[in-house]
Amino acid sequence: EVVPTRERYAVRRLPFCRPGDRDLAFFERLMPGRVVTGEEEVKPYNVDWLKSVRGCSQLVLKPQTTAEVSEVLRYCHERNLAVTPQGGNTGLVGGSVPVFDEIILSTALMNRIISFDSVSGILVCQAGCVLERLNEYLEEQGFIMPLDLGAKGSCHIGGNVATNAGGLRLLRYGSLRGTVLGLEVVLADGSALDCLASLRKDNTGYDLKQLFIGSEGTLGVITAVSILCPQKPKAVNLAFLGCESFAKVLETFTTCRVMLGEILSACEFMDEKCMELVERHLKLSRPVTGTPFYVLIETSGSNSTHDEEKLNNFLEQATASGLVIDGTVATDDKKIKASHLRERITEALTHEGYVYKYDISLPVGKLYDLVTDMRARLGHRAKNVVGYGHLGDGNLHLNITAESYSHSLLEAIEPFVYEWTARCSGSVSAEHGLGFKKKQFMEYSKPSGAVALMRRFKAMLDPRGILNPYKMLPESS
């Protein structure tokens, strides 16, 4: 059973009103049949994907339109009722579940594709569209989404944008801050902000959408997104390689960047322990075995003969120079399996008991040192300490597993992990956001002046603090 968040973290409820019968009656009139109550019915919305935090909301609202979201927030603002916006609830830092009895505003029914322009590649859709469904729709038109995540079968595009999700395609297509062209957002007082531009160039004043990308539902509720989608590559190749040290992993990355150039779309690394857990718990086999590190390289291009030739030349050189002990280029039927190995590490880890997850940006040369140091620090207190991540953007996923949650183990990990990261001028959150679990550690990565300015934005856009309270911004000391 998941310990309620408020108990484990000793957080204090802010003086919001509690939802009552009159509020329920209002919401039922506004969206009949789309108001969820009852302990069992609401339970799945109260617990995060990792089953590590749990709120105690008694009310879930499922609007279908921006106008309904507007009405809900206008009412909640007037009544001083706190609201937790929730998409696919696949977040890993406790950002999308309530802490106390906040009303859950689910975007699950806001799943309509509004338009797609096959000349410009610009997609406009509601925030509740599931990432994988969008990708399937686009593939039929010869395009793809510019982001890809392990959680793509459940996560919503609105949540992706609200957390500025990174994922596996960032090396090639950049972050959502570059590919999102416009947003429609409902502010805390219910007013709708229509900045749903479909232009790649628009230099008229402040770029307001950037305020909401990565704001984790604390400044407004994203209701629709306009996003630039790349053309579907005609040729995709995957290479799965084994390296005998992390130094060789780094050299392999440097070499593949030089030799593969514009066709390189992803470069991921995993340690031996990750792969062992994926094999043991998910029964997935890996194409290469017996080395301490593995590298997954993806190329995407328009000419399969040209791409394969480049990839094979790279592999020949990497093998001949001793960078790679063993390697294989995945054929069509094996491509899915090879990419699954990386995508499903998170899932495999959940079978190991309680998982302490850290998503960190570091200078790429120091990426694995943190894993080594953490193993030495924790010794037998941890069941596993594993590391994997994106070489292309210096993003390490450090995961520590134990049979069950232990406060003393948490104290051995934090703030050590953040102090270590700060010493290297890294970021305590590369792509998962801060949510509830990491908010107190923001100042390891941001100067106090920046945090103060963020508080001013929050106070201006959400003066009553009703939007996703207890999340992202550190509590004032």
C-alpha positions in Angstrom: 0.0 0.0 0.0 1.3 3.4 -1.0 1.8 5.7 2.0 -0.2 9.0 1.4 2.2 11.7 0.2 1.2 14.2 3.0 2.3 11.6 5.7 5.6 10.5 4.2 6.7 14.0 3.3 5.2 15.9 6.3 3.7 18.5 4.0 1.1 21.0 5.4 -2.2 21.6 3.6 -2.7 25.2 2.4 -6.0 26.9 3.4 -8.1 26.0 0.3 -11.8 25.3 0.6 -12.8 21.6 0.6 -15.1 20.5 -2.3 -18.7 20.0 -1.0 -22.1 19.1 -2.3 -22.8 22.5 -3.9 -19.6 22.2 -5.9 -20.4 18.7 -7.0 -23.8 19.9 -8.1 -22.3 22.7 -10.2 -19.8 20.3 -11.9 -22.6 17.8 -12.6 -24.7 20.5 -14.3 -21.6 21.7 -16.3 -20.6 18.2 -17.6 -23.2 15.6 -16.8 -21.8 12.0 -16.7 -18.2 13.2 -16.7 -17.8 13.8 -13.0 -16.1 10.9 -11.2 -16.7 10.3 -7.4 -16.5 7.3 -5.1 -13.3 6.0 -3.5 -12.7 3.1 -5.8 -13.5 5.0 -9.0 -11.2 7.9 -8.0 -8.3 5.7 -6.7 -6.4 5.2 -10.0 -6.2 9.0 -10.4 -4.8 9.4 -6.9 -1.7 7.2 -7.3 1.3 7.9 -9.6 2.6 5.5 -12.2 5.5 4.4 -9.9 3.1 3.8 -7.0 5.3 6.0 -4.9 3.0 8.9 -4.0 -0.7 9.0 -3.3 -3.2 11.8 -2.8 -6.8 11.7 -1.4 -8.9 13.5 -4.0 -12.6 12.6 -4.0 -13.4 14.3 -7.3 -12.3 13.9 -10.9 -13.6 16.1 -13.7 -13.4 15.1 -17.3 -14.0 18.2 -19.6 -14.1 17.8 -23.4 -13.7 21.4 -24.4 -11.6 24.4 -23.6 -14.8 26.2 -22.7 -15.5 23.6 -20.0 -12.0 23.9 -18.6 -12.6 27.6 -18.5 -15.8 27.2 -16.6 -14.2 24.8 -14.1 -11.2 27.0 -13.4 -13.3 30.2 -13.1 -15.5 28.5 -10.5 -12.5 27.0 -8.6 -10.8 30.4 -8.6 -13.9 32.1 -7.1 -14.4 29.3 -4.6 -10.7 28.9 -3.7 -10.7 25.2 -4.7 -7.3 23.7 -5.5 -6.9 21.8 -8.8 -4.4 19.2 -10.1 -4.3 19.0 -13.9 -3.7 15.4 -15.0 -2.9 13.9 -18.4 -1.8 10.3 -18.8 -0.4 10.2 -15.3 2.9 8.7 -16.4 5.1 11.3 -14.6 8.0 10.1 -12.4 8.3 13.0 -9.9 4.8 13.0 -8.4 3.6 16.1 -10.3 0.3 14.8 -11.7 -1.4 13.4 -8.6 -2.9 15.4 -5.7 -1.2 15.8 -2.4 -4.3 16.4 -0.4 -7.9 16.7 -1.7 -7.3 18.8 -4.8 -9.9 18.3 -7.6 -8.3 16.3 -10.4 -8.8 17.9 -13.8 -8.3 15.0 -16.3 -7.7 15.8 -20.0 -8.5 12.2 -21.0 -11.5 13.2 -23.1 -9.8 16.1 -24.8 -8.4 13.8 -27.5 -9.4 15.4 -30.7 -7.0 16.1 -33.6 -8.0 19.6 -34.8 -6.0 19.9 -38.0 -2.9 18.7 -39.8 -1.2 20.5 -42.7 0.7 18.0 -44.8 2.7 20.8 -46.6 4.1 22.4 -43.4 3.9 19.4 -41.2 2.0 21.4 -38.5 -0.3 19.4 -36.3 -2.9 21.1 -34.0 -4.6 18.9 -31.5 -6.2 18.9 -28.0 -4.0 18.3 -25.0 -5.4 14.9 -24.1 -4.3 13.2 -27.3 -2.1 10.1 -26.5 1.4 10.5 -28.0 1.4 7.0 -29.7 -2.0 7.7 -31.3 -0.7 11.0 -32.7 2.3 9.2 -34.1 0.2 6.5 -35.8 -2.1 9.2 -37.3 1.0 11.1 -38.6 2.7 8.0 -40.0 -0.3 7.5 -42.3 0.4 10.9 -43.8 4.2 10.4 -44.0 5.2 12.3 -40.8 6.1 11.5 -37.2 5.9 13.2 -33.8 9.2 15.0 -32.9 9.3 13.2 -29.5 9.2 9.6 -28.5 9.0 8.3 -24.9 8.8 4.9 -23.3 5.4 6.0 -21.9 4.0 6.9 -25.4 1.1 4.5 -25.1 -0.3 6.4 -22.2 1.1 9.9 -22.0 -0.8 12.9 -23.3 0.8 15.6 -25.5 -0.5 18.3 -23.1 1.4 16.6 -20.2 4.5 16.2 -22.5 4.4 19.9 -23.1 3.6 20.9 -19.5 6.7 18.9 -18.4 8.9 19.7 -21.4 9.4 16.0 -21.9 12.7 15.0 -23.6 12.8 11.4 -24.7 14.6 9.4 -27.4 14.4 11.8 -30.4 15.7 14.9 -28.7 19.2 14.5 -30.3 17.7 14.8 -33.8 14.7 17.1 -33.4 15.5 19.2 -30.4 13.3 19.9 -27.4 9.6 20.8 -27.3 10.7 24.4 -26.7 11.7 24.5 -30.3 9.0 22.2 -31.9 5.9 23.6 -30.2 4.7 26.5 -32.2 1.7 27.5 -30.2 -0.5 26.7 -27.2 -4.0 27.3 -26.0 -4.0 27.6 -22.2 -6.6 28.3 -19.6 -5.4 30.5 -16.8 -6.2 30.0 -13.1 -9.1 32.5 -13.2 -10.7 30.7 -16.2 -9.6 33.1 -18.9 -8.5 31.3 -22.1 -5.3 32.4 -23.8 -5.3 31.5 -27.5 -1.7 31.5 -28.7 -2.3 28.5 -31.0 -0.2 29.9 -33.8 0.8 27.7 -36.7 3.7 29.8 -37.8 7.4 28.9 -37.6 8.4 32.5 -37.4 6.6 35.0 -35.2 8.6 37.8 -33.6 5.8 39.8 -32.1 6.6 40.4 -28.5 7.2 38.0 -25.6 7.0 34.3 -26.5 4.3 33.5 -24.0 4.0 29.8 -24.8 7.5 29.3 -23.3 6.1 30.3 -19.9 3.8 27.3 -20.0 6.2 24.7 -21.6 7.8 23.0 -18.6 5.6 24.9 -16.0 4.1 21.5 -14.9 0.5 22.8 -14.6 1.3 25.5 -12.1 0.7 28.5 -14.3 -2.2 27.4 -16.5 -3.9 24.3 -18.0 -2.8 23.5 -21.6 -5.8 22.6 -23.6 -4.5 22.5 -27.2 -1.1 22.3 -28.9 0.3 23.3 -32.3 3.5 21.3 -33.0 5.9 21.1 -35.9 6.3 17.4 -37.1 9.2 16.1 -39.1 8.7 13.9 -42.2 8.8 10.2 -41.5 12.3 9.0 -42.3 12.4 6.5 -45.3 15.2 4.5 -43.7 15.6 3.7 -40.0 18.5 1.6 -38.8 19.5 0.5 -35.3 22.8 -0.8 -34.1 23.3 -2.4 -30.7 26.9 -2.4 -29.5 28.8 -3.8 -26.6 31.7 -1.8 -25.0 34.1 -2.8 -22.3 34.3 0.5 -20.5 32.5 3.8 -20.2 35.5 5.6 -21.7 35.0 3.4 -24.8 31.3 4.3 -24.8 32.2 8.0 -25.0 34.7 7.4 -27.8 32.1 5.4 -29.7 29.7 8.3 -29.3 32.3 10.8 -30.6 33.2 8.6 -33.6 29.5 8.0 -34.5 28.8 11.7 -34.4 31.6 12.3 -36.9 30.9 9.4 -39.2 27.1 9.3 -39.1 26.6 13.1 -39.1 23.1 14.2 -40.2 21.6 10.7 -40.1 22.3 10.1 -36.4 19.0 10.4 -34.6 19.6 8.7 -31.2 22.5 7.5 -29.1 21.7 5.8 -25.9 23.7 3.9 -23.4 22.8 1.2 -20.8 24.9 -0.7 -18.2 25.0 -4.4 -17.9 22.7 -4.4 -14.8 19.9 -2.6 -16.7 20.0 -5.3 -19.4 20.0 -8.1 -16.9 16.9 -6.7 -15.2 15.1 -6.3 -18.6 15.9 -9.9 -19.5 15.0 -11.3 -16.1 11.7 -9.5 -15.5 10.4 -8.8 -19.1 11.9 -11.9 -20.8 13.4 -9.7 -23.6 16.6 -11.0 -25.1 19.5 -8.7 -26.1 21.3 -9.1 -29.4 24.7 -8.6 -27.8 25.8 -10.0 -24.4 28.7 -10.1 -22.0 30.0 -6.6 -21.9 29.7 -4.0 -19.0 28.1 -1.3 -21.3 25.8 -1.2 -24.3 25.2 1.5 -26.8 22.0 1.8 -29.0 22.5 3.9 -32.1 19.6 4.9 -34.3 20.0 6.5 -37.8 17.1 8.1 -39.7 17.5 9.2 -43.3 16.0 9.3 -46.8 18.2 6.8 -48.6 18.5 3.3 -47.1 21.5 2.2 -49.2 23.5 5.4 -48.3 22.6 5.1 -44.6 23.4 1.4 -44.3 26.8 2.0 -46.0 27.6 4.8 -43.5 26.5 2.7 -40.5 28.5 -0.3 -41.7 31.6 1.9 -42.2 31.2 3.2 -38.7 30.8 -0.3 -37.3 33.9 -1.5 -39.1 36.0 1.3 -37.8 34.6 1.0 -34.2 35.3 -2.7 -34.2 38.8 -2.5 -35.8 39.9 0.2 -33.4 38.7 -1.8 -30.3 36.0 0.7 -29.3 33.3 -2.0 -29.7 33.7 -5.6 -28.6 30.6 -6.9 -30.4 27.8 -5.3 -32.4 24.9 -6.0 -34.6 22.8 -4.0 -37.0 19.1 -4.7 -36.4 17.0 -5.9 -39.3 13.4 -4.9 -39.6 11.9 -7.6 -37.3 14.6 -7.0 -34.7 14.4 -3.2 -34.7 11.4 -3.1 -32.4 13.0 -5.6 -30.0 16.3 -3.6 -29.8 14.5 -0.3 -29.1 12.2 -2.0 -26.6 15.3 -3.0 -24.5 16.0 0.7 -23.8 12.4 1.9 -23.5 11.4 -0.8 -21.0 14.2 -0.4 -18.5 11.9 1.8 -16.3 9.2 -1.0 -16.3 11.8 -3.7 -15.5 13.0 -1.7 -12.5 9.6 -1.5 -11.0 9.7 -5.4 -10.5 12.7 -4.9 -8.2 10.7 -3.3 -5.3 10.9 0.4 -4.5 12.8 2.6 -7.0 14.6 5.9 -6.2 14.7 7.7 -9.6 17.1 10.4 -10.6 17.1 12.2 -14.0 20.1 14.3 -14.2 22.0 16.4 -16.8 25.8 16.3 -16.6 28.8 17.0 -18.8 28.9 13.9 -20.9 32.4 12.9 -19.8 31.2 12.6 -16.2 28.0 10.9 -17.0 28.7 7.5 -15.4 31.0 8.7 -12.5 27.9 9.4 -10.5 26.7 5.8 -10.8 30.1 4.5 -9.7 30.3 6.9 -6.8 26.7 6.1 -5.7 27.4 2.3 -5.8 30.5 2.8 -3.6 28.5 5.0 -1.2 25.5 2.8 -0.7 27.2 -0.7 -0.8 24.8 -3.4 0.3 22.1 -1.0 1.4 20.8 -0.8 -2.1 19.6 -3.8 -4.1 20.8 -2.3 -7.4 22.3 1.0 -8.6 22.0 1.3 -12.4 22.6 3.9 -15.0 21.4 4.5 -18.5 20.5 7.5 -20.6 21.0 9.8 -23.6 24.6 10.3 -24.6 23.5 12.9 -27.2 22.3 15.3 -24.6 24.2 14.3 -21.4 21.2 13.0 -19.6 21.7 10.2 -17.0 18.9 8.1 -15.5 20.3 6.9 -12.2 18.0 4.3 -10.5 18.5 2.8 -7.1 16.3 -0.1 -6.0 15.5 -1.6 -2.6 13.0 -4.2 -1.3 10.9 -1.3 0.1 11.0 2.4 0.8 13.5 3.3 3.5 13.9 6.8 4.9 17.5 6.1 5.9 18.4 5.0 2.4 16.8 8.1 1.0 18.9 10.3 3.4 22.0 8.5 2.1 21.1 9.3 -1.5 19.7 12.9 -1.0 21.0 15.5 -1.0 24.3 13.8 -1.9 23.1 13.1 -5.5 22.2 16.8 -6.0 25.3 18.2 -4.4 27.4 15.9 -6.7 25.4 17.2 -9.7 25.7 20.8 -8.6 29.5 20.5 -8.3 29.6 19.5 -11.9 27.3 22.4 -12.9 24.7 19.8 -13.9 20.9 20.0 -13.6 18.9 18.0 -11.0 16.2 17.4 -13.5 17.1 16.8 -17.2 13.6 15.9 -18.5 11.2 14.6 -15.9 10.6 18.0 -14.2 10.5 18.8 -10.5 6.9 17.9 -9.6 6.5 17.2 -5.9 9.5 15.0 -5.2 12.2 17.3 -6.5 10.9 20.8 -5.8 13.0 21.4 -2.8 16.2 20.8 -4.8 15.5 23.4 -7.5 18.1 25.7 -6.0 20.9 23.2 -6.7 20.4 24.1 -10.4 18.9 27.6 -10.3 20.2 30.8 -8.6 17.9 32.3 -5.9 17.2 35.3 -8.2 15.7 33.0 -10.8 13.6 31.1 -8.3 12.3 34.4 -6.9 11.3 35.5 -10.5 9.5 32.2 -11.0 7.5 32.9 -7.8 6.5 36.3 -9.2 5.2 34.7 -12.4 3.2 32.2 -10.3 1.8 35.0 -8.1 0.8 37.0 -11.1 -0.8 34.2 -13.1 -2.3 32.3 -10.2 -2.7 34.7 -7.3 -4.7 32.2 -5.1 -2.2 29.4 -5.8 -4.9 27.0 -6.8 -3.1 25.4 -9.8 -1.2 22.2 -8.9 -0.2 23.4 -5.4 2.8 21.9 -3.5 4.5 21.2 -6.9 7.6 22.5 -8.7 8.5 25.6 -6.7 10.3 25.1 -3.5 8.5 26.0 -0.3 9.6 29.3 1.2 11.9 28.8 4.1 
